[in-house]
Amino acid sequence: MRTSGHRCPMLFCQGTKDPFATPELLEAVVASLPTAEHHRIGAVTTRSGFGAEAQDDVVVELIDAITAFVRSTFTTPCLY
């Protein structure tokens, strides 16, 4: 995978039960990208299991992570 030369801020959000990429694989990719961050979304359960409430919690966590990332990088220009 070619990872050199990227200067734009990048955020990778990954669920802890992601069947397509192990956390170790994605962490290695993120480590090779100087402007990348990795946010892991934990498995959320409620007393009733994985229902709509749990999905809502995941969406809120994603929104919070993306909002924090955008706020922290908003003043950094993206130079191609």
C-alpha positions as CSV (number, residue, x, y, z in Angstrom):
1,M,0.0,0.0,0.0
2,R,1.4,3.4,-1.0
3,T,1.1,5.8,2.0
4,S,3.8,8.4,1.4
5,G,3.2,11.9,0.3
6,H,-0.2,12.4,2.0
7,R,-0.5,15.6,3.9
8,C,-4.2,16.0,4.5
9,P,-5.6,15.2,7.9
10,M,-7.3,11.8,7.9
11,L,-9.6,10.1,10.4
12,F,-10.2,6.4,10.4
13,C,-13.1,5.2,12.4
14,Q,-13.3,1.5,13.0
15,G,-15.6,-0.7,15.0
16,T,-13.9,-3.1,17.4
17,K,-15.7,-6.0,15.7
18,D,-14.9,-4.9,12.1
19,P,-14.6,-8.1,10.1
20,F,-12.7,-6.5,7.2
21,A,-9.6,-5.1,8.9
22,T,-8.0,-6.0,12.2
23,P,-7.2,-3.2,14.6
24,E,-3.5,-4.1,14.2
25,L,-3.7,-3.8,10.4
26,L,-5.4,-0.4,10.5
27,E,-3.1,0.9,13.3
28,A,-0.1,0.0,11.1
29,V,-1.5,1.9,8.2
30,V,-2.4,4.9,10.4
31,A,1.2,4.8,11.9
32,S,2.6,5.2,8.4
33,L,0.5,8.3,7.7
34,P,1.8,11.3,9.6
35,T,-1.5,13.2,9.5
36,A,-3.8,10.2,10.3
37,E,-5.7,9.4,13.4
38,H,-7.5,6.2,14.4
39,H,-10.6,6.2,16.5
40,R,-12.0,2.8,17.6
41,I,-15.7,2.5,18.3
42,G,-16.3,0.0,21.0
43,A,-19.0,-2.6,20.9
44,V,-22.0,-1.0,22.6
45,T,-24.6,-3.0,24.4
46,T,-27.6,-2.1,26.4
47,R,-29.6,-4.2,28.9
48,S,-31.7,-5.4,26.0
49,G,-28.7,-6.3,23.8
50,F,-27.8,-4.7,20.4
51,G,-31.0,-2.8,19.8
52,A,-31.7,0.7,18.5
53,E,-30.4,2.3,21.7
54,A,-27.0,0.7,21.1
55,Q,-27.0,1.8,17.5
56,D,-27.8,5.3,18.7
57,D,-24.9,5.2,21.1
58,V,-22.5,4.3,18.3
59,V,-23.8,7.1,16.1
60,V,-23.3,9.6,18.9
61,E,-19.8,8.3,19.5
62,L,-19.0,8.6,15.7
63,I,-20.4,12.2,15.6
64,D,-18.4,13.2,18.6
65,A,-15.2,11.7,17.2
66,I,-15.7,13.3,13.8
67,T,-16.6,16.7,15.4
68,A,-13.5,16.6,17.6
69,F,-11.3,15.7,14.6
70,V,-12.7,18.5,12.4
71,R,-12.4,21.1,15.2
72,S,-8.8,20.1,15.8
73,T,-7.8,20.2,12.1
74,F,-10.0,23.0,10.8
75,T,-7.3,25.6,10.9
76,T,-4.8,23.3,9.2
77,P,-4.8,23.8,5.4
78,C,-4.9,20.8,3.2
79,L,-2.0,21.1,0.8
80,Y,-2.1,18.7,-2.1
